[in-house]
Amino acid sequence: MGRVSVFGTIECLEGRADEMAEVLAAMVEAAGEEPGVEIYSYHRGEGDQFWFFALMADPESMQNHGRGEAMQAAMERFGPLMAAPPKMSTASPIAALGFDV
């Protein structure tokens, strides 16, 4: 199997969006240390909502995601800021501009 795409939405607690943005930036930095992470991004929507997109090289990269010390530390700060569990979905890319499928 090839690459794995991950999409998601995250709703943070009211009034904590700026703090959430800082934590998400730390998570992006930590993801840079993980093998197989090709794209790892968060996007701020309206209000207290954030969007997530990642592209992993393969299913093993996805399974190993989040195990490093830097990511673990960032994720500890992430959980208490969420208003509800994140909604995440995975898929296999079939066509793309900007990366090979």
N, C-alpha and C positions, 0 to 999 in steps of 0.2 A: 504494500500500500504506500502511496505517496504522501504528500503534504497534508496537514490537518489545519483547517481554518476554525477559529473559535470566535463567536460573536456573543455579545451580552449587553445587558443593561443593569445598572446599579442605581439604587435610590438611596441617597444618604439622608441622615437625620436633618431636619429643618434647621437652617442657620449654620450648618457645618460644611457647606460646599467648599469653601476656601481651604479648610483644613483637609478635606477629602482630596482636593486637587494636589496638595503637597504630598500626601501619602501615596497617591497614584503615581506621581512623578518619581518617588523613591522606588516604587515597584517596577517602573520602566527601567530605571537605572540598574536595579538588581537583576532584572531579566536579561540584561546585556551580558551577564556573567554565565548564563545558562546555555549549554550546548544545544544546538538545534532550533533556537529561537530566531526566526528570520524577521518577523514584524511583531511588535508588541506595543499597542497604543491605546490610550484612553482619550475620550473626547467629551467635552462638557456640553450638555444640552440645556434645556430650559429648567429653571428652578434648581432643584436638588438632584437632577438626573444626570448620570454619566453613561457613556457608551464605551464598549470595549471591542477591540479587534486584535486578533493575534494570528500569526501564521507560523506553524511549527514544521520543521523539516520532515517529520515522520511521527507515527504514533508513539514511539519510544520517547521522543523529546517531550511529547505532551504528557506522558505518564511520569516523567522525571521532573516536570515543571514544579517549581515551588519548594524544592528540597534543600536549596542552598541557604547558608546562614543569612545573607543579605535579604533574600526574599522572605524568609521566615520572620525576620525582624520587621519588615515592612508590613507583612500580612497581620502581625499582631496588632498593629495600629489601625489597620483597615477594618477589621471586624466590628469594633465598637462604634464606628461611624455609620454603619449601614442601618437603614430603616427596615429593611427586609433582606432575606437572602438574595444574592444576585441571580439573575435569570441568564443562564449560559446555554449555548447550543454549539455543537461541533458539526463540521461538514467537510467534504472533500472538494477542493477547487476544481472546476472543469474548464474555465476560460478566464484569463486575466490580462490586464494591461499593467505593466510595472514589475511583473515577476513571471518566471516560467512555471507552467503548471506541471 
